[in-house]
Amino acid sequence: MKSFHVFVATTALLLFSPMAFGESYVGKYCELDGAETENGVEVTGECYMYSEEYGELEGAMTEDGESVSGECYRYSEDYAELDGAETDGGESVSGDCYFYAQ
């Protein structure tokens, strides 16, 4: 009888763990791809996911060396889009961010 209770408890734990419902994005990075300022200057860097849907840019910079801040919003399993991103000078930045294996 004791082994039955252990089996039920283990099964319940596995069924209700986050991994049972799919991959978690919290703590993952996505890499900017095709991101650029409104004037066409390339932007490189990453976005760190602090929730399942939103992340914050880390180490993002223009090819001219200007820092970029903002967020990214995950739309699918593969990518996120920049949201409210801009350079230190206030220039708008748009583009995508793709998740890579860790």
C-alpha positions as CSV (number, residue, x, y, z in Angstrom):
1,M,0.0,0.0,0.0
2,K,2.9,2.4,0.8
3,S,4.3,1.9,-2.7
4,F,1.0,2.8,-4.2
5,H,1.0,6.1,-2.3
6,V,4.5,6.8,-3.5
7,F,3.5,6.1,-7.1
8,V,0.5,8.4,-6.8
9,A,2.5,11.2,-5.3
10,T,5.3,10.9,-7.9
11,T,2.8,10.8,-10.7
12,A,1.0,13.9,-9.4
13,L,4.3,15.7,-9.1
14,L,5.3,14.9,-12.7
15,L,1.9,15.8,-14.0
16,F,1.8,19.2,-12.4
17,S,5.4,20.2,-12.9
18,P,6.1,23.1,-15.4
19,M,7.9,20.8,-17.8
20,A,4.8,18.7,-18.2
21,F,3.1,21.6,-19.9
22,G,5.9,22.5,-22.2
23,E,9.2,24.4,-22.2
24,S,9.7,27.2,-19.7
25,Y,11.2,30.4,-21.1
26,V,12.0,32.1,-17.8
27,G,15.7,32.5,-17.6
28,K,16.4,31.8,-21.3
29,Y,18.0,34.2,-23.8
30,C,17.1,35.0,-27.3
31,E,19.5,36.6,-29.7
32,L,18.7,39.7,-31.7
33,D,18.4,39.1,-35.5
34,G,17.7,41.8,-38.0
35,A,17.2,44.4,-35.3
36,E,17.9,48.0,-36.4
37,T,17.2,51.6,-35.5
38,E,14.7,53.7,-37.4
39,N,17.7,55.0,-39.4
40,G,18.8,51.5,-40.4
41,V,21.8,51.1,-38.0
42,E,22.3,47.4,-37.0
43,V,21.6,46.4,-33.4
44,T,23.1,43.3,-31.7
45,G,22.6,41.8,-28.3
46,E,20.3,39.5,-26.4
47,C,17.0,39.5,-24.5
48,Y,16.8,37.8,-21.1
49,M,13.3,36.4,-20.4
50,Y,12.1,37.3,-16.9
51,S,8.6,35.8,-17.5
52,E,7.0,33.4,-20.0
53,E,6.2,36.3,-22.3
54,Y,8.4,39.3,-21.6
55,G,12.2,39.8,-21.4
56,E,14.6,42.7,-21.1
57,L,17.4,43.6,-23.5
58,E,20.9,42.8,-22.2
59,G,24.1,44.0,-23.8
60,A,22.3,45.4,-26.8
61,M,24.2,48.0,-28.8
62,T,24.1,49.7,-32.1
63,E,27.0,49.1,-34.5
64,D,28.1,52.7,-33.6
65,G,28.4,51.6,-29.9
66,E,25.3,53.3,-28.5
67,S,23.4,51.3,-25.8
68,V,19.9,50.0,-26.5
69,S,17.3,49.3,-23.8
70,G,13.8,47.9,-23.9
71,E,11.9,44.7,-23.8
72,C,11.0,41.8,-26.0
73,Y,7.6,40.0,-26.2
74,R,7.5,36.3,-27.1
75,Y,5.0,35.5,-29.8
76,S,5.9,31.8,-30.5
77,E,8.2,29.0,-29.4
78,D,11.0,30.3,-31.7
79,Y,11.0,34.1,-31.5
80,A,10.2,37.3,-29.7
81,E,9.8,40.9,-31.0
82,L,11.3,44.0,-29.6
83,D,8.9,46.1,-27.6
84,G,9.5,49.7,-26.6
85,A,13.2,49.4,-27.5
86,E,15.2,52.6,-28.1
87,T,18.8,53.8,-28.1
88,D,20.2,56.1,-25.4
89,G,19.5,59.0,-27.8
90,G,15.8,58.1,-28.0
91,E,15.9,56.5,-31.5
92,S,13.3,53.7,-31.9
93,V,14.6,50.2,-32.5
94,S,12.7,47.3,-34.0
95,G,13.5,43.7,-34.9
96,D,13.2,40.0,-33.8
97,C,14.9,37.9,-31.3
98,Y,15.4,34.1,-31.8
99,F,15.8,31.5,-29.0
100,Y,18.8,29.3,-29.1
101,A,19.6,26.0,-27.3
102,Q,21.4,26.2,-24.0
